[in-house]
């Protein structure tokens, strides 16, 4: 599975007993808190805390450089685990402090000439859109926005039409799971088109890695960026970039240092092999080890089972919200664990605050994060409720009861 199609029907969601076992090793999962903000920052399992705190303790006791040397094998193992997670090779993985850093490293490495097009979709994330606009201002490229189809996902037909004349296309960019709307874009269908057109394909997988079973070869992307803090249940301040080996000779890292490059002579340097050329020397070793632990937990649980469990729980939540009389703004033939809703009577920020006072975590959306989509659908600021495989039906019922009380008062 790649998260581009629904999980196989033979894959079963986690049972109540299995979810209880997952929650038992996740300190934040308790009767005192309902966490419906996994698309913001998820609750890490104990293994992540042990890896992160354990390394910080070693840094304090023996020194940072010495602790790094001691943990060298585990540091390499994190890269290998991430590669296994998405069907890549370890040499195609670069570490970063966030998904945005990783995405920007890929985006600004791509050659762009005046008049070339960068093809994007109406569901692009705000940070990415700013980069498109900046590239238009500084490099003279043209932002070519592909519309959504009748289901709200990227129009594959419109993309195919845009790529019929690909000589002037610098890049196709797609957000796999947008910041709001519950949508899973058909990434593999777009990947087939970009491969046929021989155009670089960059995927923002910030909100899909960890909740969807992803395979980069099935998707066919050249770059994929992801974070640790969301559905992977890893530490904040961690992320990674996948860079397909075959794309490396066509791109140039925009700000290399002496880790990603060898200072080969007084006046020259040579990029190191693989995706590591995008990295910098300094990074949080504790965070990276924590990310590795999070990835290993996800692999042990099985991404196929995480995917179907999250989809089932989100579908249940959408039904509950609709039954309550709230509008659900989610789109797409395939939907994920992000559920967006709003009330016509109470502002979403007030709903979030009222839920927070009842120990229910949620988040809200704003135009600055998804202006293309907001303007296209004339969306209000929305309440974003995001579930994970740790979310129980009882938690959903309690959250709906809280919303009912808030809306009636």
Secondary structure, 3 states (H helix, E strand, C coil): CCCCCCCCCCCCCCCHHHHHHHHHCCCCCECCEEECECCCCCCCCHHHHHHHHHHHHHHHHHCHHHHHHHCHHHHHHHHHHHHHHHCCCHHHEEEECCHHHHHHHHHCCECCCCCCEEEEECCCCHHHHHHHHHHHHHHCCEEEEECECCCCCECHHHHHHHHHHHHHEEEEEEECCCCCCCECCCHHHHHHHHHHHCCCEEEECCCCECCECCCHHHHCCCEEEEECCCCCCCCCCCEEEEECHHHHHHECCCCCCCCCEEEEECCEEEECCCHHHHCCCCCCHHHHHHHHHHHHHHHHHCHHHHHHHHHHHHHHHHHHHHHCCCEECCCCCCECCEEEEECCCCCHHHHHHHHHCCCEECEECCHHHCHHHHHHHCCCCCEEEECCCCCCHHHHHHHHHHHHHHHHC
